[in-house]
Amino acid sequence: MLALLFAALAIRAALADVPALAGPSLGLAVDAKPWALVFLPLALAVARDRRRHVAFNAVAVVLLAWLPFVVADPATLGATQYHIVNEPSSALRALGVSAAGTPSSLGLLWDS
């Protein structure tokens, strides 16, 4: 919910041509839920000369929010890698994935 709230705020700021608010709003949306990265192309909605400013602010907010956790425990980034057992009744099996575990999304891209 928080990610959608910040994404909506970023859309409103982009439409109102307020890049100083659009960038941090996008960054906060990503901080709330990593899947909110899909909203980063909203940076293209602002004027061409301000796109870099929006993108820089979004990335800066994400880095500032996560930097203390990574500095305190570098293993924090290991949480992005996980293993889920691919059960015989799994939908992945129906899609033709026969690996013992859930493949990474990059593995699915490279194997095709």
C-alpha positions as CSV (number, residue, x, y, z in Angstrom):
1,M,0.0,0.0,0.0
2,L,2.8,2.4,0.9
3,A,4.6,1.7,-2.4
4,L,1.4,2.5,-4.4
5,L,0.9,5.7,-2.3
6,F,4.4,6.9,-3.1
7,A,4.0,5.9,-6.8
8,A,0.8,7.9,-7.0
9,L,2.6,10.8,-5.4
10,A,5.4,10.5,-8.0
11,I,2.9,10.4,-10.8
12,R,1.2,13.6,-9.5
13,A,4.6,15.3,-9.0
14,A,5.7,14.3,-12.5
15,L,2.5,15.6,-14.1
16,A,2.8,18.9,-12.0
17,D,6.4,19.2,-13.2
18,V,7.9,19.0,-9.7
19,P,11.0,16.7,-10.2
20,A,12.3,17.5,-6.7
21,L,9.3,15.6,-5.4
22,A,8.9,13.0,-8.2
23,G,12.4,11.5,-7.7
24,P,12.2,11.0,-3.9
25,S,8.7,9.6,-4.2
26,L,9.9,7.0,-6.7
27,G,12.7,6.1,-4.4
28,L,10.4,5.8,-1.4
29,A,8.1,3.6,-3.4
30,V,11.0,1.2,-4.2
31,D,12.2,1.3,-0.6
32,A,8.7,0.3,0.5
33,K,8.5,-2.6,-2.0
34,P,11.2,-3.6,-4.4
35,W,8.7,-4.6,-7.1
36,A,8.0,-0.8,-7.3
37,L,11.0,-0.6,-9.6
38,V,8.5,-0.9,-12.4
39,F,7.5,2.7,-11.7
40,L,11.0,4.1,-12.5
41,P,10.1,4.7,-16.1
42,L,7.9,7.5,-14.7
43,A,11.1,9.5,-14.7
44,L,10.6,9.8,-18.4
45,A,7.3,11.7,-17.9
46,V,9.1,14.8,-16.8
47,A,10.9,17.3,-19.1
48,R,14.0,15.9,-20.8
49,D,16.3,18.3,-19.0
50,R,15.0,17.2,-15.6
51,R,15.0,13.4,-16.1
52,R,18.5,12.9,-14.8
53,H,17.5,14.9,-11.7
54,V,14.5,12.7,-11.0
55,A,16.5,9.5,-11.6
56,F,19.4,10.6,-9.4
57,N,17.0,11.5,-6.6
58,A,15.2,8.2,-6.8
59,V,18.5,6.2,-6.7
60,A,19.9,8.4,-3.9
61,V,16.8,7.8,-1.7
62,V,17.0,4.0,-2.3
63,L,20.7,3.9,-1.5
64,L,20.4,6.1,1.6
65,A,17.6,4.0,3.0
66,W,19.4,0.7,2.5
67,L,23.0,1.7,3.1
68,P,22.8,1.5,6.9
69,F,21.6,-2.1,6.7
70,V,24.3,-3.2,4.2
71,V,27.0,-1.5,6.3
72,A,25.8,-3.1,9.5
73,D,25.5,-6.5,8.0
74,P,26.8,-7.1,4.4
75,A,24.9,-10.4,4.4
76,T,21.7,-8.4,4.0
77,L,22.1,-8.6,0.3
78,G,22.1,-12.4,0.6
79,A,18.4,-12.2,1.3
80,T,17.8,-11.6,-2.4
81,Q,18.8,-15.1,-3.1
82,Y,16.6,-17.9,-1.9
83,H,15.7,-21.5,-2.7
84,I,12.2,-22.8,-3.0
85,V,11.6,-26.5,-3.6
86,N,9.9,-27.2,-6.8
87,E,7.2,-29.7,-5.8
88,P,5.9,-32.3,-8.3
89,S,2.4,-30.6,-8.1
90,S,3.9,-27.1,-8.7
91,A,2.7,-24.9,-11.5
92,L,6.3,-24.6,-12.5
93,R,6.2,-28.3,-13.4
94,A,3.2,-27.6,-15.6
95,L,5.2,-24.8,-17.3
96,G,8.0,-27.3,-18.1
97,V,10.5,-26.3,-15.3
98,S,11.9,-29.6,-14.0
99,A,14.6,-28.3,-11.8
100,A,14.6,-29.4,-8.1
101,G,14.3,-25.8,-7.0
102,T,12.8,-22.5,-8.2
103,P,15.1,-21.1,-10.9
104,S,16.2,-17.5,-10.7
105,S,14.5,-15.1,-13.0
106,L,17.7,-14.5,-14.8
107,G,18.1,-18.2,-15.3
108,L,14.7,-18.3,-16.9
109,L,15.7,-15.5,-19.3
110,W,19.0,-17.1,-20.3
111,D,17.7,-20.6,-20.8
112,S,15.0,-19.6,-23.3
